Amino acid sequence: DNGDDYGDPNQPLVYVSLTADNDTIAPGETTKIIAVATGYRLTYTWSKSAGIITGTGSQVSYTVPPCDIGRNRITCKVTDGKNVSESKDIYIVGE
């Protein structure tokens, strides 16, 4: 029975946390950012004030180029299959 592949449509969206391995990195360094959420058919939309995000889904890598040192905001919006969404921000300092 593979009818449960996508979970329960009645499961609420719960956005638990948005964390980074390191919140201060040197220019050119990369840190992992992980969004933890539960719910139905979740999709993750990443955006940032500066820097480079690579990857998709609940875990991405973030790199600060030398031109973007300072305090950079990364936002991850989680949307479930019923179009309910919630966003969290995290700040990574490049120095």
N, C-alpha and C positions, 0 to 999 in steps of 0.2 A: 504494500500500500504506500504509494508515494504522494498521496494527497496532502501530506503535511510539509512538503518541501519549503513552503513559504511561510509557515507558521500560521497562527490564528489571527484572522482579520479583526477579532475583538481585542487582541492584545494591545494595550495602550503603549504609546511612545514614551519611553523613559530614557532620558539623556543623562547618563551617570556622570561622566567626566570628560574633560579634554586636558591631556597632560603631555608634556614633552620630556624626553630623557634629560635634556639640558636646557635651561632657560637663558643661559648666557653662552654664546659661542663666538669664536674668532672668525673674522672674515674668511670665507672660503670653506669653513667647517660646516658640517651637516649634523642635524639632530633629528631623531624620530619623533613624530607627533602622533598620538593615539587617541582616537575618539572611542569612548565606550558607551554604547546605547543598546537598548533592547526594544523590540517592537516588530511590526509586520512589514515585510518587504522594504527594509530601510535603504535609502540612498544617502550618500554623503557628498556635500558640495563644499569645496574648499575655496577660500579667497584670502588675500593678504594685502597689507598696505605696501609691502616691499618684500624683496627676496624672491626665492625660487622654491616652488612646491613641486616635488616629483612623486608620482604614484597616484593611486586612486583608492577609493574605499575607505575603510575605517582607520587605516594607518598609512601615513605619508612621510616623506623625508623633506626637510626644510633646510635650505642653504642660504646663508647671508653672503652676497657678493661684497667686495670691498667698497663699492659705491653706496651700499645700503646699510652702513653701520648705524647704530642707534637702536631705538626701541621700536620693534616692528610688531604689528598686530596680525595675528592669523585667526581667521574665523572658520569654524566648521558648522555648517547647517545640516541637520539630520532631518530627512523627510520620510514619512512612512507611506504605506500603500494607500492610505486614505487621505493623503495630502495634508496631514498634520505635520508641522515642522517646528523645530526649536534650534536656536543657535547658541553657541558659546564662543568666547574669545579667549585667546591665550597670547601672551606677549613674550617674544624672544628678543633678547638684546644681543646685537652684534657689536663686539668691541675688541 
